[in-house]
């Protein structure tokens, strides 16, 4: 759901910039590949803000990316209140540690994998699913900045091998992306082999972020949302559990070899 004050600011800026460029809605529409009535609907708030539309508008109006930047702000502001502190911690982190027993971590998901996972919720409308996808992909830019955090992910081998024939192409692309990501010095993916028995991590996923002050906070996901963990005693438990799951996983090099074997097994 769009944050309405920010969304209205985007619409107002769009109108102001279009008028300053001395373009009618019809003229502007032709330049951004929309009809004049569609432009009017966007400006009046009768049509949801569209990423393709705003990206084209930024190009046509020479805004330097203003409208898309405002859209990202609206998407972040539109997040549930419980998620915003974690988003901020993620953006400010110097280190990130993530354990996922059942999925590829969100920061390492390909667009196709992320879309497929989001769409498993059949209660989501098309627009909301695409908004969530856009937010997830935008979060990944934290790993691509000039001074990215050190990101270490631990996943289960079963996560890599969960692919029927219809899903295999998507998973081949996803595992190849993990291998490529692991080539970057600030990203490490470690795999817990399928022959490892029960361990404490199987009780659920968690993520830890270390800020510039050296302090850690955690984040726990569940079916209805998530919880930010900032009490020292609870963070200490998660740090201890991280050491446990990390000790069960293969080395970085061994994990890459396993991922390559998984992809080769499908060909």
Backbone as CSV, one residue per row, in Angstrom:
resi,resn,N_x,N_y,N_z,CA_x,CA_y,CA_z,C_x,C_y,C_z
1,UNK,0.841,-1.189,0.000,0.000,0.000,0.000,0.880,1.244,0.000
2,UNK,0.591,2.211,-0.857,1.404,3.412,-0.941,1.196,4.278,0.298
3,UNK,2.269,4.953,0.741,2.154,5.939,1.789,1.515,7.173,1.165
4,UNK,0.305,7.542,1.579,-0.464,8.565,0.866,0.180,9.939,0.843
5,UNK,0.723,10.464,1.973,1.356,11.787,1.879,2.503,11.813,0.860
6,UNK,3.331,10.779,0.852,4.447,10.742,-0.097,3.940,10.518,-1.510
7,UNK,2.912,9.678,-1.667,2.346,9.440,-2.994,1.761,10.728,-3.562
8,UNK,1.108,11.508,-2.727,0.546,12.776,-3.185,1.661,13.745,-3.568
9,UNK,2.765,13.708,-2.831,3.913,14.543,-3.182,4.446,14.155,-4.554
10,UNK,4.511,12.868,-4.846,4.982,12.406,-6.157,4.064,12.924,-7.252
11,UNK,2.755,12.803,-7.042,1.796,13.272,-8.061,1.917,14.782,-8.275
12,UNK,2.111,15.526,-7.162,2.238,16.981,-7.275,3.519,17.349,-8.034
13,UNK,4.617,16.661,-7.738,5.872,16.925,-8.432,5.765,16.583,-9.914
14,UNK,5.075,15.478,-10.200,4.883,15.073,-11.597,4.132,16.150,-12.368
15,UNK,3.038,16.641,-11.790,2.266,17.701,-12.450,3.117,18.951,-12.647
16,UNK,3.856,19.346,-11.586,4.669,20.561,-11.639,5.740,20.458,-12.723
17,UNK,6.415,19.324,-12.780,7.490,19.133,-13.749,6.955,19.076,-15.178
18,UNK,5.786,18.423,-15.338,5.192,18.333,-16.683,4.788,19.716,-17.178
19,UNK,4.158,20.497,-16.297,3.721,21.842,-16.684,4.926,22.727,-16.970
20,UNK,5.973,22.607,-16.146,7.179,23.418,-16.363,7.829,23.090,-17.699
21,UNK,7.681,21.808,-18.132,8.221,21.396,-19.434,7.297,21.794,-20.583
22,UNK,6.167,22.433,-20.239,5.189,22.900,-21.224,4.667,21.744,-22.078
23,UNK,4.333,20.646,-21.387,3.768,19.474,-22.053,2.346,19.248,-21.567
24,UNK,1.429,19.051,-22.522,0.080,18.656,-22.138,0.107,17.197,-21.684
25,UNK,-0.968,16.734,-21.077,-1.024,15.329,-20.665,-0.920,14.397,-21.868
26,UNK,-1.523,14.781,-22.985,-1.440,13.968,-24.202,-0.004,13.923,-24.726
27,UNK,0.652,15.086,-24.783,2.030,15.144,-25.284,2.974,14.352,-24.386
28,UNK,2.809,14.541,-23.090,3.654,13.832,-22.137,3.397,12.334,-22.220
29,UNK,2.123,11.963,-22.372,1.772,10.554,-22.472,2.454,9.861,-23.631
30,UNK,2.512,10.542,-24.773,3.172,9.940,-25.938,4.655,9.686,-25.649
31,UNK,5.282,10.579,-24.893,6.714,10.453,-24.605,7.006,9.308,-23.626
32,UNK,6.057,9.046,-22.714,6.287,7.984,-21.718,5.530,6.705,-22.072
33,UNK,4.915,6.693,-23.258,4.206,5.515,-23.764,2.942,5.188,-22.957
34,UNK,2.251,6.234,-22.516,0.953,6.109,-21.868,-0.022,7.034,-22.587
35,UNK,-1.300,6.774,-22.424,-2.288,7.672,-23.021,-2.449,8.905,-22.140
36,UNK,-3.009,9.948,-22.730,-3.258,11.160,-21.960,-4.184,10.911,-20.792
37,UNK,-5.187,10.061,-20.986,-6.122,9.756,-19.895,-5.432,8.995,-18.770
38,UNK,-4.454,8.145,-19.119,-3.701,7.432,-18.087,-2.830,8.389,-17.287
39,UNK,-2.216,9.356,-17.973,-1.428,10.368,-17.274,-2.315,11.139,-16.308
40,UNK,-3.493,11.531,-16.772,-4.441,12.247,-15.918,-4.820,11.412,-14.696
41,UNK,-5.062,10.117,-14.922,-5.453,9.243,-13.819,-4.348,9.120,-12.777
42,UNK,-3.089,9.067,-13.236,-1.966,9.000,-12.297,-1.876,10.296,-11.502
43,UNK,-1.959,11.426,-12.183,-1.825,12.724,-11.513,-2.948,12.986,-10.524
44,UNK,-4.123,12.469,-10.800,-5.283,12.681,-9.914,-5.373,11.630,-8.813
45,UNK,-4.527,10.605,-8.877,-4.576,9.561,-7.863,-5.608,8.495,-8.140
46,UNK,-6.173,8.488,-9.366,-7.160,7.473,-9.724,-6.494,6.195,-10.228
47,UNK,-5.196,6.284,-10.515,-4.423,5.129,-10.974,-3.185,5.005,-10.083
48,UNK,-2.843,3.790,-9.640,-1.677,3.630,-8.769,-0.404,4.105,-9.456
49,UNK,0.538,4.544,-8.662,1.846,4.927,-9.194,2.528,3.699,-9.773
50,UNK,3.099,3.863,-10.942,3.673,2.747,-11.694,5.170,2.973,-11.857
51,UNK,5.981,1.968,-11.533,7.436,2.119,-11.578,7.927,2.418,-13.002
52,UNK,7.374,1.706,-13.991,7.790,1.949,-15.370,7.427,3.373,-15.777
53,UNK,6.235,3.796,-15.430,5.772,5.144,-15.766,6.696,6.199,-15.152
54,UNK,7.002,6.060,-13.856,7.818,7.068,-13.178,9.268,7.040,-13.658
55,UNK,9.775,5.859,-13.996,11.133,5.776,-14.527,11.220,6.507,-15.864
56,UNK,10.209,6.290,-16.711,10.170,6.992,-18.000,9.978,8.494,-17.788
57,UNK,9.146,8.866,-16.815,8.919,10.282,-16.534,10.216,10.958,-16.091
58,UNK,11.001,10.276,-15.261,12.293,10.825,-14.838,13.193,11.079,-16.044
59,UNK,13.203,10.121,-16.994,14.035,10.278,-18.193,13.556,11.440,-19.045
60,UNK,12.262,11.486,-19.314,11.693,12.504,-20.202,11.839,13.900,-19.602
61,UNK,11.624,14.006,-18.297,11.639,15.313,-17.643,13.019,15.692,-17.104
62,UNK,13.993,14.774,-17.206,15.350,15.072,-16.755,15.436,15.415,-15.283
63,UNK,14.801,14.599,-14.451,14.733,14.903,-13.019,15.922,14.386,-12.220
64,UNK,16.778,13.585,-12.862,17.871,12.985,-12.109,17.407,11.869,-11.187
65,UNK,16.258,11.266,-11.531,15.763,10.140,-10.731,14.897,10.542,-9.547
66,UNK,14.439,11.795,-9.511,13.669,12.300,-8.372,12.412,11.484,-8.101
67,UNK,11.624,11.245,-9.145,10.332,10.581,-8.941,10.506,9.143,-8.457
68,UNK,11.478,8.418,-9.005,11.725,7.050,-8.548,12.259,7.038,-7.121
69,UNK,13.067,8.018,-6.757,13.563,8.110,-5.380,12.415,8.342,-4.413
70,UNK,11.486,9.201,-4.811,10.316,9.448,-3.967,9.433,8.204,-3.868
71,UNK,9.343,7.447,-4.970,8.546,6.223,-4.937,9.150,5.219,-3.959
72,UNK,10.476,5.072,-3.981,11.127,4.161,-3.037,10.863,4.595,-1.604
73,UNK,10.863,5.914,-1.367,10.563,6.430,-0.033,9.126,6.098,0.353
74,UNK,8.197,6.237,-0.605,6.796,5.916,-0.334,6.627,4.443,-0.005
75,UNK,7.356,3.592,-0.739,7.264,2.153,-0.490,7.806,1.803,0.883
76,UNK,8.908,2.442,1.269,9.457,2.172,2.596,8.525,2.689,3.681
77,UNK,7.995,3.904,3.492,7.078,4.463,4.479,5.804,3.644,4.583
78,UNK,5.474,2.945,3.486,4.270,2.125,3.486,4.441,0.782,4.165
79,UNK,5.650,0.476,4.632,5.881,-0.789,5.318,5.224,-0.760,6.694
80,UNK,4.849,-1.929,7.205,4.283,-1.983,8.560,5.252,-1.398,9.575
81,UNK,4.714,-0.839,10.650,5.553,-0.160,11.649,6.589,-1.092,12.252
82,UNK,6.240,-2.396,12.369,7.194,-3.330,12.971,8.382,-3.614,12.065
83,UNK,8.258,-3.329,10.767,9.324,-3.658,9.821,10.288,-2.495,9.601
84,UNK,9.840,-1.280,9.827,10.656,-0.112,9.522,11.969,-0.075,10.303
85,UNK,11.964,-0.380,11.625,13.257,-0.367,12.341,14.259,-1.348,11.750
86,UNK,13.764,-2.513,11.268,14.694,-3.466,10.684,15.244,-2.962,9.351
87,UNK,14.390,-2.348,8.530,14.860,-1.796,7.261,15.975,-0.779,7.494
88,UNK,15.799,0.053,8.520,16.817,1.052,8.824,18.100,0.384,9.313
89,UNK,17.956,-0.629,10.170,19.133,-1.350,10.663,19.869,-2.031,9.518
90,UNK,19.130,-2.579,8.581,19.710,-3.261,7.426,20.502,-2.284,6.567
91,UNK,19.959,-1.095,6.383,20.635,-0.086,5.548,21.894,0.468,6.217
92,UNK,21.905,0.496,7.560,23.032,1.068,8.285,24.066,0.028,8.707
93,UNK,23.782,-1.246,8.464,24.624,-2.320,8.999,26.023,-2.340,8.391
94,UNK,26.985,-2.705,9.213,28.331,-3.001,8.733,28.523,-4.495,8.524
95,UNK,27.731,-5.289,9.257,27.738,-6.739,9.079,26.299,-7.242,9.112
96,UNK,26.008,-8.226,8.294,24.710,-8.895,8.293,24.942,-10.393,8.308
97,UNK,24.216,-11.099,9.155,24.288,-12.548,9.217,22.868,-13.097,9.120
98,UNK,22.668,-14.046,8.234,21.320,-14.565,8.002,21.333,-16.084,7.956
99,UNK,20.419,-16.694,8.711,20.211,-18.142,8.606,18.800,-18.382,8.092
100,UNK,18.676,-19.187,7.038,17.379,-19.506,6.438,17.287,-21.018,6.222
101,UNK,16.385,-21.707,6.935,16.260,-23.156,6.771,15.375,-23.589,5.612
102,UNK,14.580,-22.656,5.033,13.594,-23.088,4.043,13.565,-22.271,2.759
103,UNK,14.208,-21.116,2.721,14.171,-20.248,1.543,15.549,-19.672,1.256
104,UNK,15.721,-19.140,0.052,16.887,-18.319,-0.252,16.703,-16.987,0.483
105,UNK,17.707,-16.474,1.178,17.560,-15.185,1.859,17.132,-14.090,0.891
106,UNK,16.262,-13.198,1.362,15.706,-12.163,0.507,16.740,-11.303,-0.195
107,UNK,17.857,-10.992,0.477,18.874,-10.133,-0.124,19.609,-10.812,-1.264
108,UNK,19.440,-12.142,-1.405,20.128,-12.886,-2.458,19.162,-13.516,-3.465
109,UNK,17.891,-13.176,-3.379,16.918,-13.752,-4.298,16.973,-13.070,-5.664
110,UNK,16.845,-13.861,-6.725,16.672,-13.282,-8.052,15.264,-12.717,-8.156
111,UNK,15.050,-11.880,-9.147,13.708,-11.303,-9.322,12.669,-12.399,-9.559
112,UNK,13.010,-13.408,-10.368,12.047,-14.473,-10.666,11.735,-15.320,-9.437
113,UNK,12.759,-15.619,-8.643,12.540,-16.403,-7.425,11.696,-15.597,-6.438
114,UNK,12.047,-14.320,-6.265,11.302,-13.470,-5.335,9.839,-13.357,-5.756
115,UNK,9.600,-13.153,-7.049,8.222,-13.044,-7.527,7.460,-14.342,-7.276
116,UNK,8.094,-15.475,-7.553,7.423,-16.767,-7.347,7.069,-16.978,-5.884
117,UNK,7.974,-16.600,-4.976,7.713,-16.772,-3.551,6.600,-15.844,-3.085
118,UNK,6.631,-14.599,-3.515,5.598,-13.639,-3.101,4.231,-14.082,-3.596
119,UNK,4.194,-14.642,-4.795,2.915,-15.038,-5.381,2.372,-16.360,-4.825
120,UNK,3.128,-17.012,-3.933,2.556,-18.183,-3.261,1.425,-17.767,-2.327
121,UNK,1.376,-16.481,-1.963,0.271,-15.955,-1.150,-0.851,-15.555,-2.095
122,UNK,-1.847,-16.440,-2.232,-2.917,-16.174,-3.194,-3.915,-15.133,-2.700
123,UNK,-3.697,-14.589,-1.517,-4.568,-13.527,-1.015,-4.096,-12.142,-1.458
124,UNK,-2.883,-12.075,-2.040,-2.342,-10.785,-2.456,-2.882,-10.376,-3.818
125,UNK,-3.296,-9.123,-3.914,-3.689,-8.577,-5.215,-2.433,-8.374,-6.056
126,UNK,-2.608,-8.317,-7.368,-1.480,-8.152,-8.298,-0.639,-6.940,-7.950
127,UNK,-1.286,-5.820,-7.681,-0.557,-4.578,-7.399,0.267,-4.708,-6.127
128,UNK,-0.308,-5.322,-5.085,0.419,-5.471,-3.827,1.590,-6.432,-3.980
129,UNK,1.408,-7.497,-4.757,2.495,-8.445,-4.996,3.662,-7.758,-5.697
130,UNK,3.354,-6.933,-6.697,4.415,-6.241,-7.417,5.077,-5.181,-6.542
131,UNK,4.301,-4.550,-5.655,4.894,-3.570,-4.735,5.876,-4.264,-3.796
132,UNK,5.480,-5.417,-3.265,6.367,-6.144,-2.357,7.629,-6.605,-3.080
133,UNK,7.468,-7.014,-4.331,8.623,-7.413,-5.119,9.578,-6.237,-5.296
134,UNK,9.030,-5.072,-5.624,9.867,-3.887,-5.835,10.628,-3.524,-4.563
135,UNK,9.960,-3.612,-3.419,10.614,-3.293,-2.146,11.732,-4.290,-1.860
136,UNK,11.484,-5.569,-2.130,12.509,-6.583,-1.878,13.734,-6.360,-2.760
137,UNK,13.509,-6.062,-4.024,14.636,-5.824,-4.929,15.386,-4.548,-4.544
138,UNK,14.653,-3.542,-4.084,15.296,-2.308,-3.657,16.161,-2.550,-2.425
139,UNK,15.721,-3.415,-1.522,16.510,-3.733,-0.325,17.866,-4.327,-0.711
140,UNK,17.915,-5.037,-1.814,19.155,-5.699,-2.214,20.254,-4.713,-2.585
141,UNK,19.894,-3.461,-2.848,20.912,-2.475,-3.219,21.876,-2.210,-2.072
142,UNK,21.509,-2.610,-0.853,22.412,-2.434,0.284,23.719,-3.192,0.068
143,UNK,23.665,-4.279,-0.709,24.863,-5.084,-0.959,25.675,-4.586,-2.145
144,UNK,25.153,-3.579,-2.836,25.807,-3.112,-4.058,26.356,-1.699,-3.945
145,UNK,26.344,-1.132,-2.747,26.812,0.229,-2.574,28.325,0.334,-2.576
146,UNK,28.810,1.558,-2.357,30.245,1.802,-2.360,30.923,1.180,-1.140
147,UNK,30.201,1.084,-0.036,30.761,0.515,1.193,29.758,-0.488,1.766
148,UNK,29.580,-1.630,1.086,28.535,-2.579,1.496,28.907,-3.307,2.787
149,UNK,27.915,-3.806,3.504,28.201,-4.585,4.704,28.756,-5.962,4.340
150,UNK,29.443,-6.568,5.266,29.846,-7.964,5.119,28.602,-8.810,5.364
151,UNK,28.199,-9.587,4.360,26.968,-10.382,4.462,27.313,-11.861,4.409
152,UNK,26.938,-12.566,5.452,27.174,-14.007,5.518,25.822,-14.697,5.668
153,UNK,25.533,-15.620,4.755,24.275,-16.356,4.783,24.550,-17.842,4.976
154,UNK,23.739,-18.476,5.804,23.786,-19.928,5.975,22.430,-20.480,5.567
155,UNK,22.435,-21.430,4.631,21.191,-22.030,4.153,21.316,-23.545,4.198
156,UNK,20.185,-24.219,4.113,20.153,-25.678,4.096,20.239,-26.190,2.655
157,UNK,20.894,-27.315,2.461,21.013,-27.898,1.127,19.643,-28.142,0.501
158,UNK,18.656,-28.514,1.310,17.318,-28.804,0.777,16.718,-27.589,0.083
159,UNK,17.127,-26.385,0.525,16.639,-25.153,-0.109,17.092,-25.105,-1.567
160,UNK,18.318,-25.558,-1.824,18.854,-25.547,-3.185,18.183,-26.589,-4.068
161,UNK,17.788,-27.698,-3.469,17.275,-28.823,-4.258,15.752,-28.838,-4.355
162,UNK,15.081,-27.852,-3.780,13.619,-27.826,-3.840,13.182,-27.286,-5.194
163,UNK,13.032,-28.194,-6.167,12.657,-27.766,-7.513,12.063,-28.932,-8.287
164,UNK,10.770,-28.822,-8.629,10.210,-29.803,-9.548,10.575,-29.374,-10.971
165,UNK,10.115,-30.102,-11.961,10.527,-29.810,-13.341,10.114,-28.412,-13.784
166,UNK,8.940,-27.949,-13.338,8.473,-26.628,-13.743,9.271,-25.513,-13.077
167,UNK,9.874,-25.828,-11.947,10.563,-24.846,-11.119,12.065,-24.869,-11.356
168,UNK,12.545,-25.862,-12.117,13.972,-26.115,-12.210,14.741,-24.995,-12.905
169,UNK,14.175,-24.450,-13.971,14.853,-23.360,-14.665,15.029,-22.156,-13.759
170,UNK,13.996,-21.838,-13.012,14.062,-20.726,-12.075,15.133,-20.981,-11.020
171,UNK,15.195,-22.219,-10.502,16.164,-22.545,-9.463,17.584,-22.587,-10.013
172,UNK,17.751,-23.027,-11.253,19.084,-23.005,-11.860,19.608,-21.578,-11.912
173,UNK,18.746,-20.665,-12.309,19.112,-19.247,-12.344,19.433,-18.748,-10.940
174,UNK,18.626,-19.157,-9.959,18.817,-18.696,-8.591,20.135,-19.212,-7.993
175,UNK,20.410,-20.503,-8.173,21.648,-21.060,-7.613,22.865,-20.464,-8.312
176,UNK,22.763,-20.242,-9.619,23.856,-19.592,-10.342,24.102,-18.190,-9.777
177,UNK,23.034,-17.520,-9.402,23.161,-16.185,-8.798,23.870,-16.271,-7.450
178,UNK,23.581,-17.297,-6.665,24.269,-17.476,-5.383,25.765,-17.696,-5.595
179,UNK,26.089,-18.496,-6.602,27.502,-18.762,-6.899,28.208,-17.468,-7.302
180,UNK,27.543,-16.681,-8.155,28.136,-15.412,-8.599,28.279,-14.448,-7.417
181,UNK,27.252,-14.383,-6.566,27.309,-13.489,-5.402,28.465,-13.865,-4.490
182,UNK,28.707,-15.171,-4.361,29.777,-15.652,-3.487,31.167,-15.282,-3.987
183,UNK,31.257,-14.824,-5.231,32.559,-14.412,-5.763,32.965,-13.034,-5.255
184,UNK,32.016,-12.305,-4.668,32.319,-10.980,-4.129,32.903,-11.123,-2.725
185,UNK,33.941,-10.379,-2.410,34.601,-10.556,-1.110,33.724,-10.253,0.094
186,UNK,32.678,-9.435,-0.085,31.851,-9.067,1.065,30.628,-9.974,1.230
187,UNK,30.486,-10.991,0.378,29.337,-11.904,0.458,29.839,-13.336,0.575
188,UNK,29.306,-14.062,1.529,29.649,-15.479,1.687,28.366,-16.275,1.898
189,UNK,28.233,-17.362,1.170,27.098,-18.274,1.323,27.637,-19.621,1.787
190,UNK,27.128,-20.098,2.901,27.548,-21.386,3.454,26.343,-22.327,3.492
191,UNK,26.552,-23.545,3.060,25.462,-24.524,2.961,25.629,-25.593,4.034
192,UNK,24.530,-25.884,4.739,24.512,-27.001,5.679,24.089,-28.244,4.896
193,UNK,24.945,-29.255,4.803,24.619,-30.440,3.990,23.384,-31.173,4.495
194,UNK,22.720,-31.857,3.568,21.487,-32.579,3.904,21.718,-33.698,4.909
195,UNK,22.962,-34.201,4.996,23.204,-35.314,5.921,23.461,-34.863,7.358
196,UNK,23.437,-33.547,7.591,23.519,-33.059,8.968,22.168,-33.315,9.640
197,UNK,22.193,-33.839,10.832,20.946,-34.165,11.532,20.268,-32.939,12.107
198,UNK,19.442,-33.164,13.119,18.733,-32.062,13.763,19.723,-31.090,14.393
199,UNK,19.420,-29.798,14.273,20.249,-28.781,14.933,19.359,-27.608,15.301
200,UNK,19.864,-26.724,16.139,19.052,-25.664,16.734,18.474,-24.698,15.703
201,UNK,19.164,-24.533,14.570,18.679,-23.588,13.572,17.339,-23.953,12.972
202,UNK,17.003,-25.234,12.981,15.765,-25.683,12.346,14.514,-25.163,13.046
203,UNK,14.684,-24.544,14.220,13.529,-23.967,14.899,13.040,-22.689,14.225
204,UNK,13.843,-22.121,13.314,13.351,-20.963,12.576,14.434,-20.045,12.061
205,UNK,14.109,-19.236,11.034,15.085,-18.315,10.445,15.341,-17.114,11.345
206,UNK,16.501,-16.515,11.189,16.791,-15.270,11.893,17.898,-14.530,11.160
207,UNK,17.946,-13.228,11.389,18.965,-12.372,10.796,19.531,-11.467,11.872
208,UNK,20.806,-11.164,11.782,21.471,-10.278,12.729,22.156,-9.144,11.971
209,UNK,22.093,-7.953,12.531,22.740,-6.786,11.926,23.620,-6.106,12.969
210,UNK,24.851,-5.806,12.575,25.781,-5.091,13.456,25.951,-3.677,12.932
211,UNK,25.628,-2.703,13.763,25.702,-1.315,13.362,27.087,-0.723,13.530
212,UNK,27.216,0.557,13.190,28.497,1.234,13.289,29.002,1.362,14.710
213,UNK,28.103,1.297,15.695,28.509,1.391,17.098,28.950,0.054,17.667
214,UNK,28.926,-0.988,16.828,29.346,-2.308,17.279,28.246,-3.142,17.882
215,UNK,27.077,-2.555,18.078,25.959,-3.290,18.670,25.210,-4.115,17.642
216,UNK,24.611,-5.206,18.099,23.843,-6.100,17.241,22.357,-5.975,17.540
217,UNK,21.526,-6.145,16.517,20.101,-6.375,16.715,19.698,-7.545,15.817
218,UNK,18.581,-8.169,16.151,18.135,-9.329,15.385,16.762,-9.122,14.789
219,UNK,16.412,-10.025,13.907,15.098,-9.983,13.267,14.605,-11.408,13.073
220,UNK,13.384,-11.679,13.527,12.768,-12.996,13.397,11.558,-12.887,12.488
221,UNK,11.467,-13.763,11.491,10.323,-13.801,10.581,9.316,-14.850,11.029
222,UNK,8.042,-14.591,10.729,7.012,-15.604,10.945,5.921,-15.439,9.897
223,UNK,4.902,-16.253,9.960,3.852,-16.263,8.934,3.085,-14.940,8.858
224,UNK,3.025,-14.198,9.942,2.231,-12.976,9.968,3.066,-11.709,9.888
225,UNK,4.388,-11.850,9.888,5.230,-10.661,9.813,6.603,-10.924,10.370
226,UNK,7.021,-10.123,11.351,8.346,-10.288,11.917,8.499,-9.488,13.187
227,UNK,9.583,-9.745,13.906,9.847,-9.083,15.177,11.303,-8.639,15.225
228,UNK,11.527,-7.392,15.565,12.879,-6.889,15.767,13.308,-7.236,17.185
229,UNK,14.493,-7.806,17.331,15.012,-8.238,18.623,16.144,-7.302,19.040
230,UNK,15.947,-6.549,20.123,16.989,-5.612,20.548,17.369,-5.746,22.016
231,UNK,16.715,-6.605,22.779,17.117,-6.824,24.163,18.424,-7.605,24.189
232,UNK,19.354,-7.155,25.009,20.688,-7.738,25.022,20.681,-9.242,25.224
233,UNK,19.850,-9.727,26.159,19.855,-11.155,26.452,19.311,-11.978,25.281
234,UNK,18.348,-11.420,24.543,17.790,-12.129,23.395,18.748,-12.093,22.200
235,UNK,19.413,-10.945,22.021,20.411,-10.850,20.963,21.551,-11.830,21.232
236,UNK,21.936,-11.967,22.500,23.015,-12.896,22.856,22.637,-14.333,22.498
237,UNK,21.374,-14.687,22.671,20.917,-16.033,22.310,21.037,-16.243,20.802
238,UNK,20.621,-15.233,20.033,20.707,-15.358,18.575,22.154,-15.433,18.104
239,UNK,23.043,-14.666,18.730,24.453,-14.741,18.365,25.024,-16.130,18.665
240,UNK,24.595,-16.716,19.776,25.037,-18.070,20.117,24.502,-19.080,19.109
241,UNK,23.252,-18.914,18.710,22.661,-19.834,17.740,23.295,-19.658,16.363
242,UNK,23.715,-18.432,16.063,24.430,-18.226,14.809,25.711,-19.046,14.793
243,UNK,26.454,-19.014,15.860,27.689,-19.795,15.930,27.396,-21.278,15.740
244,UNK,26.268,-21.734,16.270,25.905,-23.151,16.144,25.615,-23.523,14.695
245,UNK,24.789,-22.720,14.015,24.431,-23.067,12.629,25.624,-22.879,11.697
246,UNK,26.428,-21.857,11.972,27.606,-21.641,11.119,28.580,-22.815,11.243
247,UNK,28.681,-23.399,12.443,29.607,-24.511,12.641,29.150,-25.779,11.930
248,UNK,27.846,-25.877,11.609,27.320,-27.045,10.900,27.529,-26.943,9.394
249,UNK,27.823,-25.734,8.903,27.862,-25.489,7.454,29.240,-25.774,6.857
250,UNK,29.227,-25.992,5.561,30.463,-26.181,4.811,31.218,-24.859,4.697
251,UNK,32.490,-24.957,4.316,33.267,-23.746,4.064,32.710,-23.028,2.837
252,UNK,33.183,-21.831,2.603,32.748,-21.059,1.438,33.060,-21.823,0.147
253,UNK,34.275,-22.311,0.019,34.667,-23.025,-1.198,33.868,-24.309,-1.366
254,UNK,33.703,-25.077,-0.294,32.937,-26.321,-0.368,31.475,-26.044,-0.717
255,UNK,30.951,-24.945,-0.203,29.558,-24.586,-0.490,29.371,-24.247,-1.962
256,UNK,30.337,-23.535,-2.538,30.270,-23.203,-3.965,30.316,-24.481,-4.803
257,UNK,31.180,-25.415,-4.417,31.269,-26.679,-5.148,29.955,-27.453,-5.066
258,UNK,29.324,-27.445,-3.909,28.037,-28.131,-3.760,26.975,-27.466,-4.627
259,UNK,26.966,-26.142,-4.653,25.981,-25.434,-5.464,26.182,-25.736,-6.947
260,UNK,27.435,-25.819,-7.383,27.709,-26.169,-8.768,27.215,-27.588,-9.076
261,UNK,27.417,-28.498,-8.123,26.965,-29.878,-8.317,25.455,-29.942,-8.424
262,UNK,24.764,-29.136,-7.654,23.295,-29.109,-7.698,22.823,-28.690,-9.096
263,UNK,23.408,-27.611,-9.625,22.999,-27.138,-10.960,23.317,-28.184,-12.028
264,UNK,24.492,-28.797,-11.938,24.888,-29.806,-12.916,23.977,-31.029,-12.860
265,UNK,23.450,-31.347,-11.697,22.578,-32.521,-11.550,21.266,-32.349,-12.295
266,UNK,20.897,-31.095,-12.621,19.639,-30.850,-13.326,19.816,-30.856,-14.849
267,UNK,21.041,-30.862,-15.323,21.259,-30.771,-16.774,21.399,-32.163,-17.403
